[in-house]
Amino acid sequence: MGSNNLIFLENLEWFDETGKELVHRLPEEGSGEIKYGAQLTLRESQAGVFYYKGKAVGAFGPGRHTLKTANIPLLTKLASLPWGMQSPLRAEVYIVNLKVFTNLKWGTRDPVAFKDSELGLIRLRAFGVFNLQVVQPVLFNRCCSSTAWWGPRAFTRRRK
């Protein structure tokens, strides 16, 4: 899906090669001009949240889906002349990974000072392991990714 594509429809899909990404945005940068009739292909462990004109307008499960926007190939480019040849009808898709992310570690980086009446000042540490799975992709996307200040790339599983 490039900005040079004036005529051809897009086939939008994403495969997580790392197995660590919770959410992936298409297009990866900027705001998209997804054309009328573009095909969205989702795998068994994925859900897609379609944003059009700044609002979540649809959630899709596994399979092939046809996206409907007012961006008609070639015609939209002619009509978008007042906007510098960029369509004001912006659209993007957030693909949410629905698999279970296991053995995610958490803990305090440094000890936390705690004052106890019997023991005095003690230094506490905490750590553990948790599992994570997105169950409601639209709600997760609205609260935790999409246009949140940390961006969609913040929800990537990192191992040290």
N, C-alpha and C positions, 0 to 999 in steps of 0.2 A: 504494500500500500504506500505508494509514493506520491509526492505532490506533482510529479510529471505525468501521472496517469490521468489522461483526460477522457478516454473513451471506455477502457476496459473495466469490468466489475472486479471487485476484490473477493478473494477467498481468504477469510480471516481464520487463523488457527494458531495454536501455541502448544508446544511440547516442552515440558520442564525437564531439561537434560540434567540438571543438578539434583532435582528432587528436594530442593530446599526452599523454593519460592511459594509463598502463600497466595499472592495476588500478582497478576501481570496485566499491564495496560496496553491496549492496542488503539492507536499508535503509541509507541513507547514514549515519544516526546511530542510536545505541542498539542494542538487540537486537531482532530481529524475531520476529513470530509468524506465520510463513508457514503458511498453511492447507493442509490435506490437499487434493491435487488442483490446487494452484496451477500455472500454466503458466509455464515458463521458455523464452523465445525468444532464441536466440543467432544472431548473424550469421556469415557465412563466416570472418571474421578474429577470431572470439572463442571463448573456452573458458570454461566456468563451473565453479566449484568450490563444491559445496554443503556447508555446515556445519550439522549438526544435533546438538543437545545438546553442543556444544563440540568436535565431531570432524568432520574432513573425511570425508564418507560417500559422495561421488560426484563424478566429473568428467564434464562433458558437452561434446560438440562442437557444431558448428553444427546448427541445427534447433529443433524444438519438443519440450520435455520436460515430463513431468508429475512434480511433486515430491510425495513422500509423507512426511507428518509425522503426529503424533498430534493436531495442532491441528484439530479438527473444528469448523466454523463453529457458533456459538451454544453448543454443548455445552461447548466449552473455556472459554468465558467463565463459565459456571455453575460448572464444576469449579475454576476458578482463584480463587475467592473467598478462600481462605486466603492467597493471594499478592497481595492487593490488586488483584484483577481483571486481573492480568497473568500470562499463561501461563508456567510454569516451563520449558516445552518450547521453547527458543529455537532459531531457525534463521536463517541468512543465506546469501547467495550472493555470491561474489566473481567478478566477470567480468573475465577477463584478456584484454588486447588482444594478439593474436598477430602483428600486422604488424611489419615491420622498421622500427625507428626509425633514421633515417639522419642523418649529419652532426652527431652529438652531440659537443660540444667539451669538452675537459678541459684542465686546466693548473694550474700553481702560481699562487696569488694573489700571493705575494711571493717574491722570490728567496730561495733556500736557501743559507746559508753552508756552504762545504765547505773543509776544510783539506787542501791537497795538499802533499806533501813537496818538490816541485820548484817549483810555482807559488805556494805560500803560500795565503793565504785567498782563495778565489774565490766568486763569487755565481752559483749555477746557477738556471736557469729551464727549465721543460719545458712543452710544450703539444702538443696533437694533436686528432685527430678519430677517433671510433669509431662503429660501428653496433651496435644492440642488438635482439635478438629473443628472446622467451620461447618455449622449446621444451617445457619440462615445467611446465605451469601449477600442478599440485598442489605440486610441490617449491618452485617460486618463491613461491607463496602462503604456504607453511609457513615458509620461511626469511626472506622479505623483506617481506611485508605482513601480512595478517591481524591478529594482536594484537601485532605488534612495537611497540615504544615510540614510533616515529616516525609510525605510523599509515599507512593506505593512501594518503592524499593526498600523501605524500612522494615517491611515484613518478610525478611529473608532469614532463613535459619542459618546461623553461623556456628561453627564448631571451632574450638581452640585446640 
